[in-house]
Amino acid sequence: MTSLYSRVRTTLRWLPSYMWQRAVRRVPKGKVHLIIALADHFEPSILPGRGSEYASRDEQERRLDHWCKEYPRSADTWRDIDGYPFRHTYFYPAEQYDRGRIERLADHCGQGWGEIEIHLHHGVEAPDTSENTRRVLTEFRDLLAAQGCLSRWNGVGSARYAFVHGNWALANSAQGRYCGVDDEMQILSETGCYADLTLPAAPSVSQTAKVNSLYECGLPLNHRAPHRRGHDLQCGRTPTAFPLIIQGPLMVDLRRRKAGLVPGIDNSQVTGLQPATPDRLRLWQRAAISVAGRPDWIFIKLHCHGMDPGDEEAMLGASHQRFLRDLAEHSLDGGFVPHFATAREMVNIALAACDGRDGNPGDYRDYRLRLIGKANGRSPERI
């Protein structure tokens, strides 16, 4: 009983703050801009349900080639208000680096279909060390930058990157599993990470009580899980503590019930069993994630595992296309204004909001963080 109580208390620690949000937070009336980004935990090696096993090299290359050919065909028709297609941000695992696969993916991105950032699984068999984590991140950052990926602050200086932690265990937040590095956030900051997009993690024990927010860590970065607390981004205050925490929607979904009784949760993950739909979009919109003082710019950060064979329909198929069509049609009838962003563009738009910028958020896609390979972010011509 104690174990069950402890597990429930840990995994549902976010509910009180969520209920308070629902009581006081509202989507503003009138014209609303939706900045939508998809953080793809992009693992060509994935073998669902088979632990740490990897798909063969030939299978990984086949999957990547199929993706690069089919994704443009699937997404090209439907564009946002600025003329951009729906793109993925490919968080590629540092521990699975392969030069040839990164070159193939970078070419895909160079044609305007997304951007590459950093993903990392570590501490799986045994806790990792600070020294090894710093080495792996630095080496992978430099390899990606040398291949024209990542970005620089105002276009100068060392390479900067966005990050997603494998198994949700950011800064050793999963009770010592899948990480082991208490000062990981400090390491991320010192190696050029400008934003973390791991959360939400529910129902994982690594889920923070703070939800549906854009914020700076509120605890010293060398502490374990300093993102448990934070200072919300707000207009008129330029953030100084990086990486920023960019959370996706985490919502109670009363339409989905376990055993017909217990409401389900929507953690903004797109899968084959839970594709993106207009109903889910309305739920994500109600999370009203924004920079304080700019409530009409709503940030919707989704996540997926694009290379999971079981999710291909949600990534490339009819359900994916229906979702994009609905977005485009709502923009025409004035329901909202969609802006399809990469992780970098989403952070740039949030930074612009902090600096008091207004108007069309799509104008700020390159506000501070600018691509090393400039062609990497262009909007592709229709195919």
N, C-alpha and C positions, 0 to 999 in steps of 0.2 A: 504493500500500500504506500509506504514511504517513497519507494522508488517511482511508482506511478505518479504520485503527487509532485515529486521533484521534477519529473520529466514534463508534466503538464505545466507547472509553474515556469519552467525554463523556456519551453517552446512557445508559450503564449504570453510571455512578458510584455509583448507589444500591444496587447489588447486594451489596457487602460488608456494609453496615449492615443490609440486609434479611436476609441469611443469619444474622447474629448475632441479630437479633430472633426469627427462626424457631426458633433454638436455645434461647432463654431465655424467650420470652414465651408464656404460656398463657392460654386463656380459663378463668376460675375456674369451679369446680363450684358447683352450686346455682342459686339464682334470679339471673338476669342480666337487666338492663334494657338494651334497645337503643334508643338515641336516634338516630333516622333523619331526616336532612334532605336535600332535593334542591335543589341550587344550579342554577337554570335560567338559562343564558346566553340571555336571552329577547330575540330579535331578529326582530320581525315582518317586517323587510326582507330576511331571509336568502334568498340564491339560491345554493344549494350548487354548488360547482365553477365559479362565475363571478366569483371574485375580489372586487373592491370594488363590484361592481354591486349596486343595491338593487332590490327589488320595487317596483312602482308603489304610490302612495298608496292607491288603491282596493283593491289586493290586500292590503296591510298591514292595512287596516281590516277587510276580509273575514276574514282569518286571525284577527285578534283577537276579532272578534265570534263566530266559530265556536268559538274556544277557550273564551270566557267562558260560552257556552251549553252546550257539551259536557262540559267538564271536571267540573263538579259532578255531572252524570249518571253519569259514569264512576267517580268516586271516592266518592260519597256512601254507598254501602252498607256499606263496610268501615271501621270506626273503630278507633282504638287504645284502650288500656286506660283512658285518660282521657276518651274520647268524642270525640276530634278526628279528622277525616278526614286522609288523606294530602294535604299541601299543598306547593306549590312556593314557593320564594323566587325572585322574578322580578328577576334582575340585569339592569336595563334599560340599554342603551348611552347614556352621557351625550352622545355626539356625534350621536345620532339623536333627541334630545328632540323630542317633539310633544305639545303640551298636551292635545289631544283624546284621543290614545291613552293617555296617562298617566291622564287622568280615567276613561276606560273601564276600565283595568286596576285603578285604585285602587278603583273601585266594586266590581269583582269581589273584590278583597281585603277590602273593607269588609264583605262578606257572609260572610267567614270562610274564604276559599279560598287565602290566601297573604299574602305581604308583598313590598314592593318595596324593592330595594337598588340599589347602583350598580355598573355595568359600564363599562369604557372600553377602546376601541381607539384607539391613537394611535401616532405614530412609524412609520406604515406606509410612506409614500412617502419620508420623510426624518425624522431624529431630532427628537423633540419637545424643548421647552425646559422647565425647571423652572417658569418664570413662567407659561407657557401651561397647563401641567398643573394648577398650583394654581388658576388662574382657572377652568378648565373644571370642576374638581371642586367648587369653592366655589359656582359659579353653579348647577350641577345639584343639589347638596345643598340649596341654599336654595329652588329651584323645587319639589323634591319635598316638602320640609318644609311649604311654603306650601299644598300640595295634600293635607296630612294624612298624608303618608308619613313613614318613618324613625322614629327614637326619640330619647329623651333619657335621660341617666344619672340614675337615680332619679327620672325624670319632670321634671327641671328642666334649665335651661341650654340650650346650643346643640344643634343637631341632630347626631346620631351616625349612622354608617352602616357597613354591611358592604360588602366590595369583592371583585370578581373582575376580573382583568386580561385584556384581550383578547389572543388569540394566546399566552397563557401567560407573557408576557414581564415578569413582575412585577419592578419595581425594576431594569430593564435587565439581566435575567438571561439573555436569549436572544442573547448575543454581539453586542449592539448593535442588533439588529433589533426592530421593533415596540414601541419605547419610546424609548430615548435619554436617559432621565432617571435618572442615578445616585442622586440623593437622593429618589427617588420615595417610599420608605417614610417618610422624614421628613415629606414633604408630606402623605401620607395621615394620619399621626399628628396633624399640626397642623391638619388640616381636619376632624377628628372621626371618622376611621375606627377602629372598635373591633376589627375582625377582617378578615383576608383569607382567602378561601376558594378561591383559584386552584388550589392543588395538590390532587392530583398532576397533573403535566404530562407524564409519560413517555408516549411516547418522545421528546418534545421535548428539545432541549438545555438548556432552562431548568429541567428537573427537578433538585431538590436531592439531595444524598446522604442527607440526613435524611428519613426516610419514616415514615408511619403514626404521626404524632405530633400533639400539641397543645402549642404552645410559644410562648415569647417570643423575639424575635430576639436572637441572641447577639452580633452585631456592631453598631457604632454605626449608627443609622438613616440617617445621611447617606451611608453607604457603598453602593456598588453591591451589590445582592443580599445585604443583611444577614441574610436568612432562611436563608442557607446553613448557619448554625449557630444553635443555640438552646438555651434552658433549658426543659425540660419543665415543664408545669403540674403542680403537686402539692398535695395536701391540706396545709393549714397554712401555705401561702405565697400571699398575695394578689398577683396579677401587677400590675406597674406599667408595663411597656413595651408600649404599644399602637401598631399593631394586633397582636393575637394571630394566630398562624398556625394555622388549622384545616384539617388535611389529611384528605382522604378516603383510603380503602384503596388501596394499590398492592401487588398480589400476583402472584407467579408462579403461573400456572394450568397444572398438568401435564396437564389434560384437553384443552387446546387446544394443538396443536403445528403450527408452520409446516413445510411440506414433510414432515410426519409425524415430524419429529425434534426441532426446537427448541421448547421450551415457550413458550407465549404468556404475555402479561401481562394482568392485569385492572386497569385504572386507574379503576374505579368509574364509568365513563361509561355512561349508559343511552341506547341507540340502537335504531333499527329492527332492525339486524342483531344487536345484543346487548341484548335487553330484560332487565329485572330478572327474576330467577328464584330459586326456593328454593336451587338449587345455588350461584348467585352470592352469595346472602345468607350462606350458610354460609362461603364463602370470605372475604367481607367481615368476618364476625364473628371469624374466626380472626386477622385483623389486630390485634384486641384494642386498639383505640385508646382510651385512657382517660386520666384525670387520675391521676397516680401516687398510690397510697394509696386509690383508689376503683375497683378493677378490675372491680367488678360493674356499673358504668355504662359501657357500650361505645358509642362515638360512631361513627356510620356516615354520613359526608358523601358523597353521590352528586352527580353533575353531568350535565347534559343540555343540548341545544339544542331546547327545546320547540316552537319555531316551524319547525323543519326539516320540510318536507313528507314526507320519507322516513322520519321517526321517529314519525309519527302513531299507528301501531299500538301502539308501545311507550309512548306518552303517554296514549292515550285508549281503546285497543282491548282485546281479550280477554286479551292477555298481561299488560297492566297490571292488569286486574281479577283474574286468576289469582294474581298476586303478592300483591295486597292480601288476597285471600281466604286465602292460605296464612299470611300474617302473623297474621291474626285467629284462624285455627284453632290455630296454635301457641301463641298466648297463652292459649287455652282449655285446651289439654292440658298446660300448664306448661312447654313447651319454653323459652320466654323471654317477656319482657314488652316489647312494642313501645310506643314513644312517638314519634308523628309530630310533628316539630318544624320550625319555620322556622329560618333561619340565626341570627336574633336569639335565639330560644328556646334553640337549641343552645349558643350562647355563654353565655347566662344560666345554664344548667344546669352548664356547665363552671366558671363563676365560683363557683357555689354549692358545687361539689365542692371548689374551692380553699379555700373558707372553712370546710370541714369539715362541711357539711350532709350529711344522709343521709336515708334513707326513700325516698319516691316522688320520682324526679327530675322528674316532671311537675308537681310543686308549685312548681317554681322557674322556670317559663317567663318570668316577668316580674321576675326576681330583682333585676337592676340596670338593664337597658335596657328602658324602657317606651315603648310606642308613642305617637306624637304624636296620631294618630287612634285613640283607644282601641278603637273597635268593630272596627278593622282586624284584630285578632288573635283575635276570638271564634270559638268552634266553631259552625258553622252548624247550624241545625235540619235534620233529614232532609227531603229533598225527595220 
